[in-house]
Amino acid sequence: MSFLFIVLLICFFTFLYVLYYLVKDDFVIARKDIAVDKIFNLAFLSSIAALFFARLFYVFFNPSLEFLNPLIFFAFPYVPGLSLFGAIIGGSLFLYIYASYRKMPPGKILDLFTISFISVLPIGYLINFLILFGKTDLFYKLIAVSSLIIFILFAKIIYPFSEKGEVEDGSISLMYISVFSFIYFIIKLFLNIKTFSFLDFENIIILLSVFIPLILVINQEIINKFLIKK
């Protein structure tokens, strides 16, 4: 239980450091005159929201009568169960809605938070792997390796294009959700090939999280730019 809090705290403070590093030199944030403390307040709120949705998604896809007890629902260190997929989807939705409400550029905010989150995820998996002495299942290991590959892809290749203005604000977040959901879906399919069902509600949600962001990215990056040029 205590190990979980240690891992979460290390990841959270690392996340804040990366976020600060990105925000302090960002042109859009500077032009909008958004103070760093407002970004950090948003980081705390979005982290709480992501943790809540991580638990909610886990409970929703793994129903049990014991979760009807609010004390058990919120006591995730004692009754384990968090959904990384839920944290990403729920946290992103909260961040977009709250940033829009506060008159912040939601696309840019989402991109900065996404890159910060991607940077932290492999560290969290590595620390947890070491704490457990490598005693993790295949699903965990595949997600961990995938997270590292995604980090390299987005932080070293895609994000630099965004800094140059060649990628629309919000596209990084949409691409990440689509790529992560696709990898998550493929790993589930691979590990449960005999019992896998495309009609399972969780799998339907994951597939929607693959295609909806992808369609939005195509609309934003290709269709909108083509119309503007015309």
Backbone as CSV, one residue per row, in Angstrom:
resi,resn,N_x,N_y,N_z,CA_x,CA_y,CA_z,C_x,C_y,C_z
1,MET,0.827,-1.202,0.000,0.000,0.000,0.000,0.867,1.261,0.000
2,SER,1.855,1.327,0.966,2.720,2.489,1.059,3.548,2.661,-0.206
3,PHE,3.926,1.527,-0.845,4.699,1.585,-2.079,3.918,2.291,-3.173
4,LEU,2.610,2.042,-3.224,1.778,2.672,-4.247,1.801,4.191,-4.104
5,PHE,1.679,4.685,-2.867,1.719,6.124,-2.635,3.082,6.702,-2.991
6,ILE,4.140,5.964,-2.678,5.490,6.437,-2.993,5.653,6.587,-4.504
7,VAL,5.206,5.565,-5.242,5.300,5.603,-6.701,4.480,6.763,-7.262
8,LEU,3.254,6.926,-6.763,2.390,8.001,-7.237,2.992,9.378,-6.946
9,LEU,3.575,9.544,-5.771,4.172,10.829,-5.402,5.394,11.145,-6.269
10,ILE,6.247,10.135,-6.477,7.421,10.335,-7.327,6.992,10.730,-8.739
11,CYS,6.004,10.018,-9.255,5.514,10.305,-10.607,4.878,11.689,-10.684
12,PHE,4.134,12.048,-9.652,3.442,13.339,-9.677,4.428,14.501,-9.654
13,PHE,5.431,14.437,-8.801,6.398,15.529,-8.713,7.285,15.583,-9.961
14,THR,7.571,14.433,-10.533,8.305,14.412,-11.806,7.457,15.038,-12.904
15,PHE,6.173,14.713,-12.894,5.224,15.290,-13.836,5.195,16.816,-13.723
16,LEU,5.158,17.330,-12.493,5.142,18.776,-12.278,6.423,19.428,-12.791
17,TYR,7.553,18.772,-12.586,8.824,19.328,-13.053,8.846,19.425,-14.582
18,VAL,8.451,18.334,-15.249,8.431,18.334,-16.719,7.440,19.372,-17.234
19,LEU,6.281,19.449,-16.580,5.266,20.422,-16.982,5.800,21.844,-16.854
20,TYR,6.473,22.136,-15.754,7.052,23.473,-15.558,8.093,23.774,-16.635
21,TYR,8.914,22.796,-16.936,9.958,22.961,-17.954,9.347,23.309,-19.316
22,LEU,8.225,22.662,-19.639,7.574,22.906,-20.926,6.828,24.230,-20.946
23,VAL,6.166,24.549,-19.837,5.312,25.732,-19.774,6.128,27.021,-19.800
24,LYS,7.258,27.040,-19.090,7.996,28.302,-18.914,8.529,28.879,-20.228
25,ASP,8.721,28.030,-21.227,9.239,28.508,-22.511,8.214,28.426,-23.640
26,ASP,6.971,28.162,-23.288,5.957,28.009,-24.333,5.419,29.366,-24.768
27,PHE,5.426,29.599,-26.068,5.032,30.897,-26.620,3.546,31.184,-26.392
28,VAL,2.705,30.183,-26.608,1.257,30.385,-26.471,0.889,30.711,-25.034
29,ILE,1.470,30.001,-24.076,1.195,30.246,-22.657,1.668,31.650,-22.268
30,ALA,2.838,32.044,-22.771,3.369,33.378,-22.467,2.498,34.466,-23.091
31,ARG,2.048,34.253,-24.318,1.223,35.240,-25.006,-0.129,35.412,-24.318
32,LYS,-0.670,34.322,-23.798,-1.947,34.372,-23.084,-1.788,34.878,-21.650
33,ASP,-0.512,35.075,-21.230,-0.205,35.576,-19.885,-0.823,34.679,-18.804
34,ILE,-0.628,33.383,-18.970,-1.133,32.416,-17.988,-0.032,32.133,-16.973
35,ALA,-0.281,32.436,-15.710,0.715,32.256,-14.660,0.966,30.771,-14.410
36,VAL,2.194,30.466,-13.985,2.573,29.078,-13.725,1.730,28.478,-12.598
37,ASP,1.385,29.311,-11.601,0.594,28.783,-10.483,-0.784,28.313,-10.935
38,LYS,-1.331,28.966,-11.975,-2.615,28.511,-12.518,-2.466,27.152,-13.202
39,ILE,-1.352,26.964,-13.878,-1.082,25.676,-14.516,-0.930,24.592,-13.462
40,PHE,-0.233,24.917,-12.366,-0.031,23.930,-11.298,-1.343,23.611,-10.582
41,ASN,-2.190,24.625,-10.393,-3.510,24.358,-9.802,-4.304,23.404,-10.687
42,LEU,-4.214,23.636,-11.987,-4.891,22.761,-12.936,-4.300,21.357,-12.904
43,ALA,-2.994,21.272,-12.691,-2.321,19.971,-12.610,-2.830,19.168,-11.411
44,PHE,-2.985,19.832,-10.257,-3.494,19.152,-9.068,-4.929,18.673,-9.295
45,LEU,-5.772,19.532,-9.840,-7.172,19.177,-10.073,-7.301,18.048,-11.094
46,SER,-6.544,18.133,-12.182,-6.635,17.109,-13.224,-6.087,15.769,-12.727
47,SER,-5.088,15.810,-11.844,-4.544,14.567,-11.282,-5.576,13.871,-10.403
48,ILE,-6.287,14.666,-9.607,-7.363,14.098,-8.769,-8.456,13.514,-9.657
49,ALA,-8.819,14.253,-10.715,-9.844,13.765,-11.634,-9.396,12.483,-12.327
50,ALA,-8.130,12.440,-12.763,-7.605,11.250,-13.437,-7.625,10.043,-12.502
51,LEU,-7.273,10.264,-11.239,-7.283,9.172,-10.256,-8.706,8.675,-10.019
52,PHE,-9.652,9.615,-9.955,-11.056,9.235,-9.770,-11.563,8.413,-10.949
53,PHE,-11.279,8.869,-12.165,-11.741,8.148,-13.345,-11.023,6.808,-13.508
54,ALA,-9.778,6.742,-13.060,-9.050,5.470,-13.096,-9.767,4.436,-12.233
55,ARG,-10.221,4.885,-11.070,-10.969,3.983,-10.181,-12.356,3.689,-10.747
56,LEU,-13.021,4.709,-11.267,-14.382,4.552,-11.784,-14.412,3.569,-12.954
57,PHE,-13.479,3.705,-13.879,-13.426,2.804,-15.023,-13.148,1.371,-14.577
58,TYR,-12.250,1.225,-13.607,-11.938,-0.125,-13.105,-13.179,-0.771,-12.496
59,VAL,-13.889,-0.011,-11.677,-15.099,-0.532,-11.023,-16.173,-0.835,-12.057
60,PHE,-16.294,0.037,-13.058,-17.319,-0.133,-14.083,-17.081,-1.398,-14.909
61,PHE,-15.812,-1.671,-15.221,-15.494,-2.833,-16.047,-15.209,-4.088,-15.222
62,ASN,-15.135,-3.931,-13.897,-14.946,-5.080,-12.999,-15.951,-4.973,-11.860
63,PRO,-17.249,-5.068,-12.172,-18.285,-4.812,-11.173,-18.249,-5.807,-10.018
64,SER,-18.496,-5.276,-8.819,-18.556,-6.088,-7.614,-19.400,-5.349,-6.590
65,LEU,-20.161,-6.075,-5.808,-21.040,-5.460,-4.817,-20.270,-4.680,-3.767
66,GLU,-19.036,-5.080,-3.497,-18.264,-4.396,-2.462,-17.964,-2.941,-2.834
67,PHE,-17.955,-2.635,-4.120,-17.668,-1.268,-4.550,-18.856,-0.325,-4.338
68,LEU,-20.012,-0.876,-3.970,-21.153,-0.027,-3.635,-20.915,0.724,-2.334
69,ASN,-19.972,0.220,-1.551,-19.572,0.901,-0.323,-18.585,2.015,-0.686
70,PRO,-18.953,3.284,-0.450,-18.066,4.399,-0.838,-16.676,4.302,-0.225
71,LEU,-16.599,3.765,1.008,-15.301,3.643,1.664,-14.384,2.690,0.900
72,ILE,-14.963,1.605,0.390,-14.170,0.651,-0.383,-13.852,1.227,-1.759
73,PHE,-14.810,1.936,-2.334,-14.588,2.538,-3.656,-13.378,3.469,-3.639
74,PHE,-13.280,4.305,-2.614,-12.191,5.283,-2.561,-10.916,4.735,-1.925
75,ALA,-11.007,3.596,-1.263,-9.827,3.027,-0.607,-9.057,2.134,-1.580
76,PHE,-8.608,2.721,-2.685,-7.932,1.923,-3.714,-6.600,1.321,-3.255
77,PRO,-5.893,1.930,-2.250,-4.662,1.258,-1.801,-4.955,-0.050,-1.057
78,TYR,-6.134,-0.125,-0.399,-6.481,-1.323,0.368,-7.223,-2.340,-0.493
79,VAL,-8.056,-1.826,-1.398,-8.768,-2.696,-2.345,-8.279,-2.290,-3.734
80,PRO,-7.196,-2.908,-4.202,-6.520,-2.439,-5.429,-7.423,-2.469,-6.660
81,GLY,-7.103,-1.592,-7.589,-7.816,-1.574,-8.857,-7.901,-0.183,-9.464
82,LEU,-7.020,0.108,-10.412,-7.046,1.378,-11.129,-6.887,1.089,-12.617
83,SER,-7.560,1.866,-13.435,-7.496,1.684,-14.876,-6.694,2.824,-15.504
84,LEU,-5.548,2.497,-16.089,-4.752,3.511,-16.772,-5.541,4.112,-17.927
85,PHE,-6.271,3.278,-18.633,-7.113,3.747,-19.730,-8.126,4.773,-19.222
86,GLY,-8.747,4.485,-18.084,-9.713,5.400,-17.490,-9.085,6.715,-17.069
87,ALA,-7.862,6.639,-16.528,-7.156,7.852,-16.105,-6.876,8.759,-17.300
88,ILE,-6.460,8.175,-18.410,-6.121,8.962,-19.602,-7.363,9.594,-20.214
89,ILE,-8.408,8.798,-20.399,-9.631,9.316,-21.025,-10.335,10.314,-20.118
90,GLY,-10.559,9.927,-18.864,-11.257,10.806,-17.926,-10.479,12.067,-17.605
91,GLY,-9.174,11.921,-17.393,-8.344,13.079,-17.102,-8.298,14.060,-18.256
92,SER,-8.241,13.544,-19.481,-8.202,14.404,-20.672,-9.508,15.177,-20.842
93,LEU,-10.630,14.502,-20.631,-11.931,15.167,-20.747,-12.076,16.274,-19.702
94,PHE,-11.689,15.952,-18.468,-11.766,16.964,-17.403,-10.884,18.152,-17.743
95,LEU,-9.671,17.884,-18.196,-8.711,18.940,-18.502,-9.238,19.854,-19.603
96,TYR,-9.809,19.260,-20.642,-10.344,20.050,-21.754,-11.501,20.937,-21.295
97,ILE,-12.424,20.354,-20.535,-13.604,21.108,-20.084,-13.201,22.227,-19.125
98,TYR,-12.317,21.920,-18.182,-11.938,22.909,-17.171,-11.090,24.028,-17.786
99,ALA,-10.174,23.664,-18.682,-9.346,24.682,-19.338,-10.216,25.613,-20.179
100,SER,-11.198,25.069,-20.869,-12.120,25.891,-21.663,-12.915,26.828,-20.765
101,TYR,-13.358,26.299,-19.618,-14.131,27.103,-18.671,-13.305,28.264,-18.117
102,ARG,-12.015,28.023,-17.909,-11.121,29.037,-17.356,-10.502,29.928,-18.445
103,LYS,-10.999,29.815,-19.662,-10.530,30.641,-20.787,-9.051,30.405,-21.103
104,MET,-8.568,29.196,-20.867,-7.220,28.816,-21.259,-7.299,28.107,-22.607
105,PRO,-6.230,28.137,-23.410,-6.261,27.413,-24.692,-6.267,25.904,-24.449
106,PRO,-7.404,25.241,-24.580,-7.511,23.829,-24.188,-6.599,22.890,-24.974
107,GLY,-6.448,23.157,-26.289,-5.599,22.292,-27.101,-4.148,22.332,-26.648
108,LYS,-3.624,23.533,-26.436,-2.240,23.698,-25.988,-2.047,23.105,-24.593
109,ILE,-2.986,23.365,-23.698,-2.908,22.818,-22.331,-2.882,21.294,-22.369
110,LEU,-3.764,20.717,-23.164,-3.811,19.260,-23.284,-2.490,18.698,-23.802
111,ASP,-1.916,19.354,-24.797,-0.651,18.876,-25.365,0.475,18.924,-24.342
112,LEU,0.568,20.005,-23.584,1.615,20.136,-22.574,1.458,19.097,-21.475
113,PHE,0.233,18.892,-21.041,-0.029,17.898,-19.997,0.224,16.488,-20.526
114,THR,-0.128,16.249,-21.786,0.060,14.924,-22.368,1.539,14.564,-22.452
115,ILE,2.361,15.480,-22.950,3.800,15.223,-23.046,4.392,15.005,-21.655
116,SER,3.954,15.786,-20.675,4.441,15.611,-19.302,4.052,14.238,-18.757
117,PHE,2.828,13.828,-19.029,2.348,12.525,-18.564,3.096,11.386,-19.243
118,ILE,3.290,11.508,-20.552,4.014,10.476,-21.300,5.437,10.327,-20.767
119,SER,6.045,11.438,-20.364,7.418,11.410,-19.861,7.523,10.665,-18.543
120,VAL,6.467,10.734,-17.742,6.482,10.150,-16.400,6.110,8.669,-16.402
121,LEU,5.252,8.268,-17.315,4.699,6.917,-17.304,5.767,5.818,-17.292
122,PRO,6.793,5.862,-18.164,7.820,4.808,-18.110,8.567,4.776,-16.776
123,ILE,8.761,5.951,-16.159,9.434,6.013,-14.861,8.603,5.298,-13.802
124,GLY,7.292,5.557,-13.813,6.401,4.900,-12.860,6.409,3.386,-13.011
125,TYR,6.371,2.924,-14.252,6.405,1.483,-14.494,7.729,0.883,-14.033
126,LEU,8.833,1.582,-14.284,10.144,1.071,-13.895,10.266,0.969,-12.373
127,ILE,9.843,2.011,-11.660,9.914,2.006,-10.197,9.066,0.875,-9.627
128,ASN,7.855,0.748,-10.147,6.958,-0.312,-9.669,7.531,-1.688,-9.976
129,PHE,8.152,-1.820,-11.142,8.774,-3.087,-11.536,9.893,-3.462,-10.564
130,LEU,10.706,-2.472,-10.178,11.804,-2.726,-9.254,11.291,-3.053,-7.850
131,ILE,10.237,-2.347,-7.426,9.662,-2.599,-6.100,9.115,-4.016,-6.006
132,LEU,8.503,-4.471,-7.090,7.914,-5.817,-7.110,8.928,-6.888,-7.499
133,PHE,10.191,-6.492,-7.633,11.261,-7.425,-7.998,10.972,-8.145,-9.317
134,GLY,10.335,-7.401,-10.228,10.068,-7.968,-11.549,8.894,-8.927,-11.598
135,LYS,8.177,-9.075,-10.482,7.056,-10.024,-10.443,5.787,-9.363,-10.972
136,THR,5.728,-9.164,-12.257,4.566,-8.564,-12.906,4.102,-9.462,-14.041
137,ASP,2.820,-9.349,-14.403,2.293,-10.205,-15.471,2.701,-9.672,-16.835
138,LEU,2.392,-10.440,-17.872,2.796,-10.101,-19.233,2.114,-8.826,-19.711
139,PHE,0.858,-8.632,-19.339,0.125,-7.425,-19.742,0.852,-6.182,-19.238
140,TYR,1.264,-6.213,-17.975,1.985,-5.086,-17.370,3.275,-4.805,-18.132
141,LYS,4.007,-5.850,-18.441,5.297,-5.683,-19.114,5.113,-5.117,-20.525
142,LEU,4.094,-5.592,-21.227,3.850,-5.098,-22.582,3.422,-3.628,-22.583
143,ILE,2.575,-3.256,-21.628,2.155,-1.864,-21.511,3.343,-0.982,-21.143
144,ALA,4.211,-1.474,-20.266,5.391,-0.708,-19.855,6.322,-0.448,-21.034
145,VAL,6.608,-1.483,-21.818,7.479,-1.330,-22.986,6.826,-0.401,-24.009
146,SER,5.514,-0.560,-24.204,4.789,0.294,-25.146,4.840,1.755,-24.723
147,SER,4.749,2.004,-23.416,4.793,3.373,-22.897,6.137,4.027,-23.191
148,LEU,7.207,3.254,-23.083,8.540,3.782,-23.380,8.669,4.124,-24.866
149,ILE,8.165,3.246,-25.723,8.221,3.491,-27.173,7.387,4.719,-27.538
150,ILE,6.203,4.835,-26.940,5.340,5.986,-27.203,6.021,7.284,-26.753
151,PHE,6.682,7.229,-25.598,7.393,8.413,-25.097,8.452,8.882,-26.094
152,ILE,9.248,7.951,-26.594,10.301,8.299,-27.557,9.687,8.881,-28.835
153,LEU,8.611,8.245,-29.303,7.956,8.694,-30.529,7.408,10.104,-30.399
154,PHE,6.687,10.370,-29.308,6.015,11.660,-29.165,6.960,12.765,-28.701
155,ALA,7.805,12.463,-27.714,8.670,13.502,-27.151,9.796,13.893,-28.093
156,LYS,10.330,12.939,-28.824,11.493,13.210,-29.662,11.152,13.520,-31.119
157,ILE,9.972,13.114,-31.565,9.634,13.308,-32.979,8.432,14.231,-33.169
158,ILE,7.312,13.884,-32.534,6.074,14.628,-32.787,6.055,15.987,-32.090
159,TYR,6.477,16.051,-30.820,6.421,17.313,-30.075,7.259,18.424,-30.707
160,PRO,8.475,18.131,-31.200,9.247,19.191,-31.873,8.508,19.836,-33.042
161,PHE,7.695,19.048,-33.775,6.883,19.617,-34.855,5.845,20.583,-34.295
162,SER,5.305,20.256,-33.134,4.325,21.128,-32.489,4.959,22.449,-32.093
163,GLU,6.199,22.401,-31.572,6.901,23.628,-31.178,7.141,24.549,-32.375
164,LYS,7.300,23.949,-33.552,7.526,24.735,-34.772,6.221,25.231,-35.392
165,GLY,5.100,24.858,-34.789,3.810,25.280,-35.315,3.307,24.456,-36.475
166,GLU,3.940,23.298,-36.718,3.549,22.447,-37.837,2.453,21.455,-37.464
167,VAL,2.108,21.405,-36.171,1.033,20.535,-35.690,0.057,21.401,-34.914
168,GLU,-1.223,21.265,-35.196,-2.245,22.063,-34.527,-2.312,21.719,-33.038
169,ASP,-2.644,22.732,-32.227,-2.807,22.510,-30.791,-3.913,21.478,-30.540
170,GLY,-3.626,20.543,-29.687,-4.591,19.492,-29.348,-4.368,18.206,-30.115
171,SER,-3.657,18.289,-31.233,-3.453,17.093,-32.059,-2.578,16.056,-31.363
172,ILE,-1.584,16.521,-30.594,-0.715,15.585,-29.880,-1.527,14.741,-28.907
173,SER,-2.411,15.390,-28.163,-3.243,14.672,-27.193,-4.169,13.673,-27.887
174,LEU,-4.779,14.107,-28.971,-5.675,13.224,-29.720,-4.930,12.028,-30.298
175,MET,-3.734,12.275,-30.848,-2.933,11.184,-31.392,-2.510,10.216,-30.304
176,TYR,-2.152,10.765,-29.133,-1.729,9.897,-28.032,-2.871,8.998,-27.572
177,ILE,-4.054,9.574,-27.398,-5.208,8.779,-26.965,-5.486,7.669,-27.976
178,SER,-5.426,8.011,-29.259,-5.692,7.026,-30.311,-4.635,5.926,-30.318
179,VAL,-3.365,6.310,-30.256,-2.266,5.325,-30.289,-2.289,4.441,-29.050
180,PHE,-2.442,5.065,-27.871,-2.469,4.279,-26.639,-3.641,3.307,-26.634
181,SER,-4.828,3.789,-27.043,-6.019,2.927,-27.055,-5.834,1.759,-28.020
182,PHE,-5.212,2.025,-29.165,-4.967,0.966,-30.145,-4.022,-0.098,-29.576
183,ILE,-2.931,0.346,-28.963,-1.976,-0.598,-28.372,-2.625,-1.373,-27.232
184,TYR,-3.394,-0.676,-26.403,-4.106,-1.300,-25.294,-5.046,-2.390,-25.815
185,PHE,-5.747,-2.069,-26.908,-6.694,-3.014,-27.508,-5.962,-4.231,-28.074
186,ILE,-4.863,-4.010,-28.785,-4.103,-5.104,-29.394,-3.527,-6.032,-28.333
187,ILE,-3.020,-5.465,-27.238,-2.464,-6.290,-26.155,-3.555,-7.137,-25.520
188,LYS,-4.723,-6.528,-25.282,-5.843,-7.303,-24.734,-6.251,-8.432,-25.664
189,LEU,-6.305,-8.133,-26.959,-6.668,-9.140,-27.954,-5.648,-10.268,-27.976
190,PHE,-4.372,-9.913,-27.952,-3.289,-10.891,-28.012,-3.292,-11.820,-26.793
191,LEU,-3.557,-11.266,-25.614,-3.482,-12.054,-24.383,-4.759,-12.836,-24.087
192,ASN,-5.856,-12.448,-24.750,-7.139,-13.131,-24.493,-7.778,-13.587,-25.803
193,ILE,-6.964,-14.096,-26.703,-7.428,-14.415,-28.049,-8.568,-15.426,-28.064
194,LYS,-8.578,-16.362,-27.120,-9.599,-17.413,-27.107,-10.939,-16.938,-26.550
195,THR,-10.897,-15.983,-25.650,-12.137,-15.515,-25.011,-12.493,-14.083,-25.411
196,PHE,-11.703,-13.493,-26.290,-11.896,-12.091,-26.649,-13.190,-11.903,-27.429
197,SER,-13.916,-10.823,-27.103,-15.166,-10.508,-27.801,-15.176,-9.035,-28.198
198,PHE,-15.400,-8.776,-29.481,-15.480,-7.403,-29.961,-16.747,-6.707,-29.472
199,LEU,-17.707,-7.483,-28.984,-18.963,-6.919,-28.501,-18.917,-6.591,-27.018
200,ASP,-17.798,-6.937,-26.361,-17.630,-6.572,-24.964,-17.645,-5.053,-24.833
201,PHE,-18.378,-4.543,-23.830,-18.570,-3.097,-23.715,-17.249,-2.354,-23.544
202,GLU,-16.335,-2.907,-22.766,-15.037,-2.262,-22.575,-14.276,-2.173,-23.889
203,ASN,-14.320,-3.237,-24.672,-13.618,-3.234,-25.955,-14.228,-2.244,-26.936
204,ILE,-15.542,-2.077,-26.872,-16.216,-1.092,-27.724,-15.752,0.320,-27.356
205,ILE,-15.673,0.604,-26.052,-15.212,1.914,-25.585,-13.783,2.171,-26.039
206,ILE,-12.932,1.143,-25.934,-11.531,1.295,-26.336,-11.436,1.579,-27.837
207,LEU,-12.214,0.852,-28.634,-12.192,1.074,-30.087,-12.685,2.477,-30.443
208,LEU,-13.707,2.945,-29.746,-14.189,4.315,-29.967,-13.089,5.324,-29.642
209,SER,-12.279,4.992,-28.621,-11.183,5.875,-28.232,-10.019,5.807,-29.210
210,VAL,-10.037,4.831,-30.088,-9.055,4.762,-31.167,-9.497,5.640,-32.335
211,PHE,-10.748,5.465,-32.747,-11.204,6.067,-34.004,-11.700,7.511,-33.860
212,ILE,-12.363,7.845,-32.763,-12.869,9.214,-32.608,-11.732,10.241,-32.575
213,PRO,-10.702,10.056,-31.726,-9.579,11.021,-31.777,-8.880,11.041,-33.127
214,LEU,-8.780,9.870,-33.776,-8.129,9.800,-35.083,-8.890,10.629,-36.113
215,ILE,-10.203,10.532,-36.095,-11.037,11.317,-37.016,-10.885,12.808,-36.734
216,LEU,-10.836,13.162,-35.452,-10.673,14.574,-35.083,-9.319,15.117,-35.536
217,VAL,-8.267,14.290,-35.438,-6.942,14.710,-35.886,-6.925,14.914,-37.397
218,ILE,-7.512,13.973,-38.122,-7.570,14.084,-39.583,-8.324,15.346,-39.989
219,ASN,-9.437,15.600,-39.297,-10.217,16.804,-39.593,-9.413,18.064,-39.314
220,GLN,-8.672,18.055,-38.214,-7.929,19.248,-37.793,-6.670,19.469,-38.607
221,GLU,-5.948,18.403,-38.895,-4.642,18.532,-39.544,-4.707,18.540,-41.071
222,ILE,-5.706,17.877,-41.626,-5.752,17.737,-43.086,-6.907,18.530,-43.694
223,ILE,-8.117,18.230,-43.268,-9.291,18.856,-43.878,-9.309,20.361,-43.631
224,ASN,-9.107,20.775,-42.361,-9.140,22.217,-42.041,-8.039,22.975,-42.774
225,LYS,-6.821,22.427,-42.817,-5.723,23.099,-43.500,-5.970,23.187,-45.001
226,PHE,-6.564,22.154,-45.557,-6.867,22.158,-46.995,-7.896,23.241,-47.317
227,LEU,-8.915,23.356,-46.447,-9.941,24.379,-46.666,-9.374,25.776,-46.522
228,ILE,-8.448,25.948,-45.547,-7.838,27.254,-45.355,-7.014,27.661,-46.575
229,LYS,-6.245,26.716,-47.126,-5.417,26.997,-48.293,-6.267,27.362,-49.499
230,LYS,-7.435,26.743,-49.617,-8.323,27.041,-50.730,-8.930,28.439,-50.576
